[in-house]
Amino acid sequence: MASNVDFLVAFLLGILPAIGILWTSLRRFDRPYVDRTLFDDRRVFGSLAVGLVFGTIASVFALSIPRTDIVGVLVAVSASFLFEESFKLVWLNRRRYQGRFDTTFYGVPLGTGIAASGVVAAAWASRDVLYVPETFALLVLYSIGLGLINADTGALIGFGASRGEMWRYFLRAIAVRFAYGAFLFPFILPGIPDVYAALSVTTAAGFGLLVYYYVYRRILPGTLPEELRRELRRERRRASLPRG
C-alpha cells in the first residue's frame, strides 16, 4: 500500500507541473482567446502520451549508464540529453508534421511528457527520503525546471520543423539543454550538501524560466502565419475593450 502511495506522489510531482506548463503555453491559442482552436487537441494529448512513454524509456536508459565518478555522471547526463532531444527531432520532423505551423505547439506536450516521466523516476528513486521537506522541495523545483526546459526545447525543435529549418533549431535546443545541464550538474552529483543542491536546482529552474519567457513571447506566437497573428491581435484588443 505504501509503495502505491509513493508512486502516486511521484507521479503527481511529475505530471502536475507538466500540465500547468502545457496549459499556460497553449491557452492563448484556444477559445475564448481566438474564434477557433489553432491546434488539434488529439495531437496535443497524443504528444503528451508519447512523451510520457518515451520519457520512461529515456529514464531507464539514463539509469543504466554506470555513474561511478564525476566523469560517469557527465557521460550519463550528456547521453540522456542527446537521446531525448534527438527523439524530439525525429518525432516532430515526420512528414505529417513538417511545414505545419501547429507543429511548434505539439513540441510542448512532447517535452513536458518526457520531463514528467523523468521526475517520476527521480522521485521514485528517492522514495526513502521523499517526504523529508528538503527533498520534497528540491524535487518540486526540479520538476518545474525540467518541465520548462523540455517545453522550451520541444517548442524550438517544433518551430524548426514548421519552418523547414530542422538542424538550426535542433542545435539551438541542444545548446539550451546543455546550458541547463551545466546549472543542474551539482544537483545531480551524489552526496552534495543540501545548500548547494538547492542553489543548483533553483538556478537551473530560473534559467529554464528565462528561456521559457522567450519561447512564450516569440516562438509560440511567431509560429502562426501572419493572418492568424493579426486575428489574434484583434481578439486581444476586442477583449480589452470595456463592455457596456
C-alpha positions as CSV (number, residue, x, y, z in Angstrom):
1,M,0.0,0.0,0.0
2,A,2.8,2.4,0.9
3,S,4.6,1.8,-2.4
4,N,1.3,2.7,-4.3
5,V,1.1,6.0,-2.4
6,D,4.7,6.7,-3.0
7,F,4.3,6.1,-6.7
8,L,1.2,8.3,-6.8
9,V,3.1,11.2,-5.1
10,A,6.0,10.7,-7.5
11,F,3.6,10.7,-10.5
12,L,1.8,13.9,-9.2
13,L,5.2,15.6,-8.7
14,G,5.9,15.0,-12.4
15,I,2.6,15.5,-14.1
16,L,1.1,18.5,-12.3
17,P,3.9,21.0,-13.3
18,A,3.9,19.4,-16.8
19,I,0.1,20.0,-17.2
20,G,0.5,23.5,-15.8
21,I,3.2,24.5,-18.2
22,L,1.3,22.9,-21.1
23,W,-1.9,24.8,-20.2
24,T,-0.1,28.1,-19.8
25,S,1.7,27.7,-23.1
26,L,-1.3,26.8,-25.3
27,R,-4.3,28.5,-23.7
28,R,-3.8,31.7,-25.8
29,F,-4.4,29.7,-29.0
30,D,-7.7,28.3,-27.9
31,R,-11.2,29.7,-27.2
32,P,-12.1,32.2,-25.9
33,Y,-8.9,34.0,-26.9
34,V,-9.4,33.1,-30.6
35,D,-12.6,32.2,-32.5
36,R,-11.3,28.7,-33.2
37,T,-8.7,26.4,-31.7
38,L,-5.4,26.7,-33.5
39,F,-4.2,23.2,-32.7
40,D,-5.5,19.7,-32.7
41,D,-6.4,18.5,-29.2
42,R,-5.9,14.9,-30.2
43,R,-2.3,15.6,-31.3
44,V,-1.6,17.6,-28.1
45,F,-2.7,14.8,-25.8
46,G,-1.2,12.2,-28.2
47,S,2.2,14.0,-28.0
48,L,1.9,14.2,-24.2
49,A,1.3,10.4,-24.1
50,V,4.2,9.7,-26.4
51,G,6.4,11.9,-24.2
52,L,5.4,10.1,-21.1
53,V,6.2,6.7,-22.7
54,F,9.4,7.8,-24.2
55,G,10.4,9.6,-21.0
56,T,10.1,6.3,-19.2
57,I,12.4,4.6,-21.7
58,A,14.9,7.5,-21.6
59,S,14.9,7.3,-17.7
60,V,15.7,3.6,-17.8
61,F,18.4,4.3,-20.4
62,A,20.0,7.1,-18.3
63,L,19.9,4.9,-15.1
64,S,21.6,2.0,-16.9
65,I,24.7,4.1,-17.6
66,P,27.3,3.5,-14.9
67,R,27.9,6.5,-12.6
68,T,30.9,5.6,-10.6
69,D,32.6,9.0,-10.7
70,I,32.0,12.6,-11.9
71,V,33.0,11.6,-15.5
72,G,30.4,8.8,-15.4
73,V,27.7,11.2,-14.3
74,L,28.7,13.7,-17.0
75,V,28.6,11.0,-19.7
76,A,25.2,9.7,-18.4
77,V,23.7,13.2,-18.4
78,S,25.1,14.1,-21.8
79,A,23.9,10.9,-23.4
80,S,20.5,11.3,-21.9
81,F,20.1,14.9,-23.2
82,L,21.2,13.9,-26.7
83,F,18.9,10.9,-26.6
84,E,15.8,12.9,-25.6
85,E,16.4,15.9,-27.9
86,S,17.2,13.5,-30.9
87,F,13.8,11.8,-30.3
88,K,12.0,15.1,-30.3
89,L,13.8,15.9,-33.6
90,V,12.7,12.6,-35.2
91,W,9.1,12.8,-33.9
92,L,8.4,16.4,-34.9
93,N,10.0,16.1,-38.3
94,R,7.9,13.3,-39.6
95,R,6.2,14.0,-42.9
96,R,2.8,14.8,-41.4
97,Y,4.3,17.5,-39.1
98,Q,6.8,19.2,-41.5
99,G,5.8,22.6,-42.7
100,R,2.8,22.9,-40.4
101,F,2.7,26.0,-38.1
102,D,1.0,24.0,-35.3
103,T,3.9,21.6,-35.1
104,T,5.5,24.1,-32.7
105,F,2.6,23.6,-30.3
106,Y,3.0,19.8,-30.3
107,G,6.6,20.1,-29.2
108,V,5.4,21.5,-25.9
109,P,3.4,18.5,-24.7
110,L,6.0,16.1,-26.1
111,G,8.7,17.8,-24.0
112,T,6.6,18.1,-20.8
113,G,5.6,14.5,-21.1
114,I,9.3,13.5,-21.2
115,A,10.0,15.7,-18.3
116,A,7.2,14.3,-16.2
117,S,8.4,10.8,-16.6
118,G,12.0,11.9,-15.7
119,V,10.7,13.5,-12.5
120,V,8.6,10.4,-11.6
121,A,11.8,8.3,-12.0
122,A,13.8,10.7,-9.8
123,A,11.1,10.9,-7.1
124,W,10.6,7.1,-7.1
125,A,14.4,6.6,-6.8
126,S,14.3,9.0,-3.8
127,R,11.3,7.4,-2.2
128,D,13.1,6.5,1.0
129,V,13.5,10.2,1.8
130,L,10.7,11.5,-0.4
131,Y,8.8,13.1,2.5
132,V,11.7,14.8,4.0
133,P,10.8,18.5,3.5
134,E,14.1,19.5,2.0
135,T,14.0,16.6,-0.5
136,F,10.4,17.2,-1.4
137,A,11.0,20.9,-2.0
138,L,14.0,20.2,-4.2
139,L,12.0,17.7,-6.3
140,V,9.3,20.3,-6.8
141,L,11.8,22.8,-8.1
142,Y,13.5,20.1,-10.2
143,S,10.1,19.2,-11.7
144,I,9.3,22.8,-12.6
145,G,12.7,23.4,-14.1
146,L,12.8,20.2,-16.1
147,G,9.3,20.8,-17.4
148,L,10.1,24.3,-18.5
149,I,13.4,23.4,-20.3
150,N,11.8,20.4,-22.1
151,A,8.9,22.6,-23.2
152,D,11.5,25.1,-24.4
153,T,13.4,22.6,-26.5
154,G,10.3,20.9,-27.8
155,A,8.9,24.2,-29.0
156,L,12.2,25.2,-30.6
157,I,12.5,21.9,-32.4
158,G,8.9,22.0,-33.5
159,F,9.4,25.6,-34.7
160,G,12.3,24.4,-36.8
161,A,10.2,21.6,-38.3
162,S,7.4,24.1,-39.1
163,R,9.9,26.4,-40.9
164,G,11.9,23.7,-42.7
165,E,15.0,24.7,-40.6
166,M,15.4,21.4,-38.8
167,W,19.1,21.5,-37.9
168,R,19.3,25.2,-37.0
169,Y,16.7,24.9,-34.2
170,F,17.9,21.5,-33.1
171,L,21.3,22.9,-32.4
172,R,19.7,25.8,-30.5
173,A,17.7,23.3,-28.5
174,I,20.9,21.3,-27.7
175,A,22.7,24.4,-26.6
176,V,19.8,25.4,-24.3
177,R,19.6,21.9,-22.9
178,F,23.3,21.6,-22.1
179,A,23.3,25.1,-20.6
180,Y,20.5,24.0,-18.3
181,G,22.5,20.8,-17.5
182,A,25.5,22.9,-16.5
183,F,23.4,24.7,-13.9
184,L,21.8,21.5,-12.8
185,F,25.0,19.4,-12.7
186,P,25.9,19.9,-9.0
187,F,22.3,18.8,-8.0
188,I,22.8,15.5,-9.7
189,L,26.1,14.7,-8.0
190,P,25.7,12.2,-5.1
191,G,26.4,13.4,-1.6
192,I,26.3,17.1,-2.4
193,P,25.3,19.3,0.6
194,D,21.6,20.5,0.6
195,V,22.5,24.2,0.3
196,Y,24.5,23.6,-3.0
197,A,21.8,21.3,-4.3
198,A,19.2,23.9,-3.7
199,L,21.3,26.6,-5.3
200,S,21.9,24.4,-8.3
201,V,18.3,23.3,-8.9
202,T,17.0,26.9,-8.3
203,T,19.4,28.4,-10.8
204,A,18.6,25.7,-13.4
205,A,14.9,26.4,-12.9
206,G,15.5,30.1,-13.3
207,F,17.4,29.5,-16.5
208,G,14.5,27.4,-17.8
209,L,12.0,30.1,-16.9
210,L,14.1,32.7,-18.7
211,V,14.2,30.7,-21.9
212,Y,10.5,29.9,-21.5
213,Y,9.8,33.7,-21.4
214,Y,11.4,33.9,-24.9
215,V,9.6,30.8,-26.2
216,Y,6.3,32.1,-24.8
217,R,6.7,35.6,-26.2
218,R,8.5,34.9,-29.5
219,I,8.5,31.3,-30.6
220,L,4.9,30.2,-29.9
221,P,3.1,33.2,-31.4
222,G,5.8,33.5,-34.1
223,T,4.9,30.1,-35.5
224,L,1.5,31.5,-36.6
225,P,1.0,32.7,-40.2
226,E,0.7,36.5,-40.4
227,E,-3.1,36.5,-41.0
228,L,-3.6,34.4,-37.8
229,R,-1.3,36.7,-35.8
230,R,-3.4,39.7,-36.9
231,E,-6.5,37.9,-35.9
232,L,-5.0,37.1,-32.5
233,R,-4.1,40.7,-32.0
234,R,-7.7,41.8,-33.0
235,E,-9.2,39.3,-30.5
236,R,-6.9,40.7,-27.7
237,R,-7.9,44.3,-28.5
238,R,-11.6,43.3,-28.5
239,A,-11.2,41.5,-25.2
240,S,-9.6,44.6,-23.6
241,L,-12.4,46.9,-24.6
242,P,-14.8,47.9,-21.8
243,R,-18.2,46.1,-22.1
244,G,-21.2,48.4,-22.0
